[in-house]
Amino acid sequence: MASDGNDAEQPTENQSASISRLTPDVLHEILLRLPVSSLQRLRRTCHQWRGIISDPCFIMDHANRAPEHLLLFLPRLDASASFKTAMPGRVKLFDEKWSVTTWAASSMDPDDHLFASCNGLLCFYRRYTLKIVNPATGQRLHLSKPDGRSFRDLYYLYSFGFHPATGEYKLVYFLREPRHGRPSGQPFRFDAIQVYTLGEDGWRNVRAPRESCLVNLGVVNVGGVMYWISEEEGACCGVAVMEFDLKEESFVTLRPPPLRACGAPALSYYVTEVEKKVCLVTAPFSSNAPRWRRYNAEVSGRMDVWMLESRGEDRWSLRYSVELSSSAPRCVPQPCFVRGEKVLLHGRDGDAFCRDLRGDEDGGEVKLLNLRPYRYYETQSYVYKETLVPLDVYAGAAIVRAPHWPLPPPGS
């Protein structure tokens, strides 16, 4: 008697019995190796599998093993003011081989502007609210801004991070003072930052020890600590690195590395993440804009990447040094632009390149794509990995469950 063609897809009684005899530890290790899309289906198989896949420890173990990609965000573009047309935002993903995948903005609302990525959660700035999304699960969480802020607000005044010891996710808002009587383009001044812990009722003020900061030059979260650049009067380079511990909610000022001697060419400064460590990037700038307005500025000459080796000792090491051609200035998108010993660069014509950080001035640059008509100096880049991190545990009914719209796998 001929067998049914579907029999080959169904486990036999012996196979089912063998699977049922697997210990929870063995099953845990097997499931850790599967992608999120497979785990989403397998959690509906039985109560045991659902329990393992939904366990917070499993979710974090899986997130720690997930491959990381570089995510490039292209903000919405008003293409023609006369015809009142606009191009929606776009997301580009680069895998470990720098293959490019495009995620169309159909999954984003028209006014969404990405400002952070952490453990597979993307944070979007909106005119009246903030939105946190897990693209792999389709869950969305909408939050009110601090004190109902909506006008004279900027996306880079917000940041988002996670502390591995507490398991808490926190939003941070840099409350800048009004501009009355102050010239435009000055560093942001504040007496406190505002913090919101996911799952709590509202925002809290945390006193800050320093009045000024340069968050438009990047904010990164590494190991549960947020880092950004601030002014440092009296220092030869004029800047310092500020850190904010998400667990203790305390501030520490880090002395920068010996960046330049007096009389040397002026530098642009950026804070970024490389190999799960905070780095300070310096490069000569090719414009006359003040230091605090050089966000995604063009750079030429030698770019140095200084890695913080020890927080307690303010010990930095020169991790990379690469020569950029003075005849073809490049810019780097903020805040994360280095992956796998390659750096993401943009040219004036809109071309995006990856460049080997160990190469010389004339070699190692590979064209990836052209970003036109999007403006290269407005792009942002982040580290992204697909995870099962849930959002419903933080807000219950506040979750908006959208249709499943995961990012396509890189290279598809």
CORURHU-V574982 format. One record per run of one state. SS is the DSSP state (a for helix, b for strand, c for the rest). FROM is the first residue (numbers start at 0). TO is the last residue. If there is no record, write none. Layout:
ss->SS from->FROM to->TO
ss->SS from->FROM to->TO
This chain:
ss->c from->0 to->3
ss->a from->4 to->8
ss->c from->9 to->11
ss->a from->12 to->19
ss->c from->20 to->22
ss->a from->23 to->31
ss->c from->32 to->34
ss->a from->35 to->41
ss->c from->42 to->45
ss->a from->46 to->53
ss->c from->54 to->54
ss->a from->55 to->64
ss->c from->65 to->67
ss->b from->68 to->73
ss->c from->74 to->75
ss->b from->76 to->79
ss->c from->80 to->83
ss->b from->84 to->86
ss->c from->87 to->88
ss->b from->89 to->93
ss->c from->94 to->98
ss->b from->99 to->102
ss->c from->103 to->103
ss->a from->104 to->106
ss->c from->107 to->111
ss->b from->112 to->117
ss->c from->118 to->119
ss->b from->120 to->124
ss->c from->125 to->127
ss->b from->128 to->133
ss->c from->134 to->137
ss->b from->138 to->143
ss->c from->144 to->144
ss->a from->145 to->147
ss->c from->148 to->153
ss->a from->154 to->156
ss->b from->157 to->162
ss->c from->163 to->166
ss->b from->167 to->173
ss->c from->174 to->186
ss->b from->187 to->188
ss->c from->189 to->190
ss->b from->191 to->196
ss->c from->197 to->202
ss->b from->203 to->206
ss->c from->207 to->210
ss->b from->211 to->212
ss->c from->213 to->213
ss->a from->214 to->216
ss->c from->217 to->218
ss->b from->219 to->221
ss->c from->222 to->223
ss->b from->224 to->230
ss->c from->231 to->237
ss->b from->238 to->244
ss->c from->245 to->248
ss->b from->249 to->253
ss->c from->254 to->265
ss->b from->266 to->273
ss->c from->274 to->275
ss->b from->276 to->284
ss->c from->285 to->289
ss->a from->290 to->292
ss->c from->293 to->296
ss->b from->297 to->309
ss->c from->310 to->313
ss->b from->314 to->323
ss->c from->324 to->328
ss->b from->329 to->330
ss->c from->331 to->332
ss->b from->333 to->334
ss->c from->335 to->336
ss->b from->337 to->338
ss->c from->339 to->340
ss->b from->341 to->345
ss->c from->346 to->349
ss->b from->350 to->355
ss->c from->356 to->363
ss->b from->364 to->369
ss->c from->370 to->374
ss->a from->375 to->377
ss->c from->378 to->378
ss->b from->379 to->383
ss->c from->384 to->390
ss->a from->391 to->397
ss->b from->398 to->400
ss->c from->401 to->411
